[in-house]
Amino acid sequence: MNFKPEPKPFLYRFIRLIGKIVMAIFFRKIEMRHTENIPDLGPIVFVANHPNSIMDAFVIGVAIKRKVNYIGHSGLFKHPLANRFLRSCGVIPVVRKGEQSDKLQDNTASFEACYQALEEGQTIGIFPEGTSDMLRQVKKVKTGAARIILETEARNNYQLGVKVIPIGLHFFSRSRFRSRVLVNIGKPINLQTHNDLYQRDASGAVQQLTNEIQSQLEQITVNLQHIELDDLVRDVELIFREELIGDPSLIPQHLSDNVEEFIITQRIAECVDYYYKREPGRVQAMQDRISAYKRKLKRLNLRDAMLQEKTVFSKILAGSARKFALALLGLPIAIYGIVNNFFPHGIAIYSAKKFLHERTKILTALLFAGGPAFLFFYTIQTFTVFYFFGTSWALAYFASLPTSGLFALAYTQDLRDEQELISFSFVLFTNRRLIHKMRRERRMLIQEMNIVKTEYVAIIQNQKKK
């Protein structure tokens, strides 16, 4: 079928432009992988994992060039202004099972809107897990996405050609400003067998497609089958990641740093899951050894990264002296940035702390509390400068606010890192024997992890040959 590019209303284009600017400030990098899997025209249903609440929709919306119409739960539409705003952006409300039964009839109109959008060659974004979660695991996928896809094809005699494209979102940190995000685009799911089955057994086809969506999402995300192993995976990743960088037995060559880091985490999770099923005692022994190592680090007020290299006390002091000189040069800019961004930054942090018990919403709180706060204070401050000094000074001042704020943020983080390094240098100077002992313990852990890695790679290679 011939499709035209989907319409992009002015409000949508304006919001997307603002969103791209905001996301560029909010995240250090949003990287797309396998964009060639997204066609320029034709109906698409994007099915994505849901690790970070509303932030997931913003990331996909600015990362993908095509206009994405999201399906969102009806609770987001309660406020009249939010209702108008979301609908103008193409968001389609759907009532979840378990909500008021008299509202479920509204889903008929919502599903009809989905069918029509796809029939017009547009795209729909769905988070089929339903709710976001901090666990690095794809939760059980609900059947709504599959029902919409297969029913749309059935309405068009299975000739519409809907593309079902899975998206794996990977936030390298889900609670830190200026973190990184990987948008992992999967290959389109072949609907032919599902369409054939739908004509004979609708419910069976829906379940079959739902299962395939589940499987595809698990393959393009970090998905732990045994979520109780999450802490162990993070510990192994922290200690062993540097050893795996560039390892051709596990990582394909010529990948970006972000993709390589993601795949390393994937492989570690797969390996830990594999051995937990077959040799749980061995996994528990490794977990116990790492826990003992971490307890010792905590008692000494050290981090694992401090033990990664052979650090000489004199070199630490020389490096610290150089950094101290540079810090003095940057101090006036840092103070300027801290003073001018103090109040909005404080509001953003205060709001984020309210969601420490719901960590999937921390970044959203930072965005929705910090964004208006920074805009409000920047406006007041800039207007004040304009009133006293005129337009030129006001424009220059306004431009300096975000840049000096980001500089101050990086500056204070560098100071914290340097403080830790200096503290470590004194531990190294006063108790070298203890540091050597900790480094020896760390090397033994890495040796054991290398043995496990070698075994696991051999097992995987043998499985592929079969």
Secondary structure in CASP SS format (residue, H / E / C, confidence):
PFRMAT SS
TARGET T0000
AUTHOR 0000-0000-0000
METHOD secondary structure of the structure
MODEL  1
M C 1.00
N C 1.00
F C 1.00
K C 1.00
P C 1.00
E C 1.00
P C 1.00
K C 1.00
P C 1.00
F H 1.00
L H 1.00
Y H 1.00
R H 1.00
F H 1.00
I H 1.00
R H 1.00
L H 1.00
I H 1.00
G H 1.00
K H 1.00
I H 1.00
V H 1.00
M H 1.00
A H 1.00
I H 1.00
F H 1.00
F C 1.00
R C 1.00
K E 1.00
I E 1.00
E E 1.00
M E 1.00
R E 1.00
H C 1.00
T H 1.00
E H 1.00
N H 1.00
I C 1.00
P C 1.00
D C 1.00
L C 1.00
G C 1.00
P C 1.00
I E 1.00
V E 1.00
F E 1.00
V E 1.00
A E 1.00
N C 1.00
H C 1.00
P C 1.00
N C 1.00
S C 1.00
I C 1.00
M H 1.00
D H 1.00
A H 1.00
F H 1.00
V H 1.00
I H 1.00
G H 1.00
V H 1.00
A H 1.00
I C 1.00
K C 1.00
R C 1.00
K C 1.00
V E 1.00
N E 1.00
Y E 1.00
I E 1.00
G E 1.00
H E 1.00
S H 1.00
G H 1.00
L H 1.00
F H 1.00
K C 1.00
H C 1.00
P H 1.00
L H 1.00
A H 1.00
N H 1.00
R H 1.00
F H 1.00
L H 1.00
R H 1.00
S H 1.00
C C 1.00
G C 1.00
V C 1.00
I E 1.00
P E 1.00
V E 1.00
V C 1.00
R C 1.00
K C 1.00
G C 1.00
E C 1.00
Q C 1.00
S H 1.00
D H 1.00
K H 1.00
L C 1.00
Q C 1.00
D H 1.00
N H 1.00
T H 1.00
A H 1.00
S H 1.00
F H 1.00
E H 1.00
A H 1.00
C H 1.00
Y H 1.00
Q H 1.00
A H 1.00
L H 1.00
E H 1.00
E C 1.00
G C 1.00
Q C 1.00
T E 1.00
I E 1.00
G E 1.00
I E 1.00
F C 1.00
P C 1.00
E C 1.00
G C 1.00
T C 1.00
S C 1.00
D C 1.00
M C 1.00
L C 1.00
R C 1.00
Q C 1.00
V C 1.00
K C 1.00
K C 1.00
V C 1.00
K C 1.00
T C 1.00
G H 1.00
A H 1.00
A H 1.00
R H 1.00
I H 1.00
I H 1.00
L H 1.00
E H 1.00
T H 1.00
E H 1.00
A H 1.00
R H 1.00
N C 1.00
N C 1.00
Y C 1.00
Q C 1.00
L C 1.00
G C 1.00
V C 1.00
K E 1.00
V E 1.00
I E 1.00
P E 1.00
I E 1.00
G E 1.00
L E 1.00
H E 1.00
F E 1.00
F C 1.00
S C 1.00
R C 1.00
S C 1.00
R C 1.00
F C 1.00
R C 1.00
S C 1.00
R E 1.00
V E 1.00
L E 1.00
V E 1.00
N E 1.00
I E 1.00
G C 1.00
K C 1.00
P C 1.00
I E 1.00
N C 1.00
L C 1.00
Q H 1.00
T H 1.00
H H 1.00
N H 1.00
D H 1.00
L H 1.00
Y H 1.00
Q H 1.00
R H 1.00
D C 1.00
A H 1.00
S H 1.00
G H 1.00
A H 1.00
V H 1.00
Q H 1.00
Q H 1.00
L H 1.00
T H 1.00
N H 1.00
E H 1.00
I H 1.00
Q H 1.00
S H 1.00
Q H 1.00
L H 1.00
E H 1.00
Q H 1.00
I C 1.00
T C 1.00
V C 1.00
N C 1.00
L C 1.00
Q C 1.00
H C 1.00
I H 1.00
E H 1.00
L H 1.00
D H 1.00
D H 1.00
L H 1.00
V H 1.00
R H 1.00
D H 1.00
V H 1.00
E H 1.00
L H 1.00
I H 1.00
F H 1.00
R H 1.00
E H 1.00
E H 1.00
L H 1.00
I C 1.00
G C 1.00
D C 1.00
P C 1.00
S C 1.00
L C 1.00
I C 1.00
P C 1.00
Q C 1.00
H C 1.00
L C 1.00
S C 1.00
D H 1.00
N H 1.00
V H 1.00
E H 1.00
E H 1.00
F H 1.00
I H 1.00
I H 1.00
T H 1.00
Q H 1.00
R H 1.00
I H 1.00
A H 1.00
E H 1.00
C H 1.00
V H 1.00
D H 1.00
Y H 1.00
Y H 1.00
Y H 1.00
K H 1.00
R H 1.00
E C 1.00
P H 1.00
G H 1.00
R H 1.00
V H 1.00
Q H 1.00
A H 1.00
M H 1.00
Q H 1.00
D H 1.00
R H 1.00
I H 1.00
S H 1.00
A H 1.00
Y H 1.00
K H 1.00
R H 1.00
K H 1.00
L H 1.00
K H 1.00
R H 1.00
L C 1.00
N C 1.00
L C 1.00
R C 1.00
D H 1.00
A H 1.00
M H 1.00
L H 1.00
Q C 1.00
E C 1.00
K C 1.00
T C 1.00
V C 1.00
F H 1.00
S H 1.00
K H 1.00
I H 1.00
L H 1.00
A H 1.00
G H 1.00
S H 1.00
A H 1.00
R H 1.00
K H 1.00
F H 1.00
A H 1.00
L H 1.00
A H 1.00
L H 1.00
L H 1.00
G H 1.00
L H 1.00
P H 1.00
I H 1.00
A H 1.00
I H 1.00
Y H 1.00
G H 1.00
I H 1.00
V H 1.00
N H 1.00
N H 1.00
F H 1.00
F H 1.00
P H 1.00
H H 1.00
G H 1.00
I H 1.00
A H 1.00
I H 1.00
Y H 1.00
S H 1.00
A H 1.00
K H 1.00
K C 1.00
F C 1.00
L C 1.00
H C 1.00
E C 1.00
R H 1.00
T H 1.00
K H 1.00
I H 1.00
L H 1.00
T H 1.00
A H 1.00
L H 1.00
L H 1.00
F H 1.00
A H 1.00
G H 1.00
G H 1.00
P H 1.00
A H 1.00
F H 1.00
L H 1.00
F H 1.00
F H 1.00
Y H 1.00
T H 1.00
I H 1.00
Q H 1.00
T H 1.00
F H 1.00
T H 1.00
V H 1.00
F H 1.00
Y H 1.00
F H 1.00
F H 1.00
G C 1.00
T H 1.00
S H 1.00
W H 1.00
A H 1.00
L H 1.00
A H 1.00
Y H 1.00
F H 1.00
A H 1.00
S H 1.00
L H 1.00
P H 1.00
T H 1.00
S H 1.00
G H 1.00
L H 1.00
F H 1.00
A H 1.00
L H 1.00
A H 1.00
Y H 1.00
T H 1.00
Q H 1.00
D H 1.00
L H 1.00
R H 1.00
D H 1.00
E H 1.00
Q H 1.00
E H 1.00
L H 1.00
I H 1.00
S H 1.00
F H 1.00
S H 1.00
F H 1.00
V H 1.00
L H 1.00
F H 1.00
T H 1.00
N C 1.00
R H 1.00
R H 1.00
L H 1.00
I H 1.00
H H 1.00
K H 1.00
M H 1.00
R H 1.00
R H 1.00
E H 1.00
R H 1.00
R H 1.00
M H 1.00
L H 1.00
I H 1.00
Q H 1.00
E H 1.00
M H 1.00
N H 1.00
I H 1.00
V H 1.00
K H 1.00
T H 1.00
E H 1.00
Y H 1.00
V H 1.00
A H 1.00
I H 1.00
I H 1.00
Q H 1.00
N H 1.00
Q H 1.00
K H 1.00
K H 1.00
K C 1.00
END
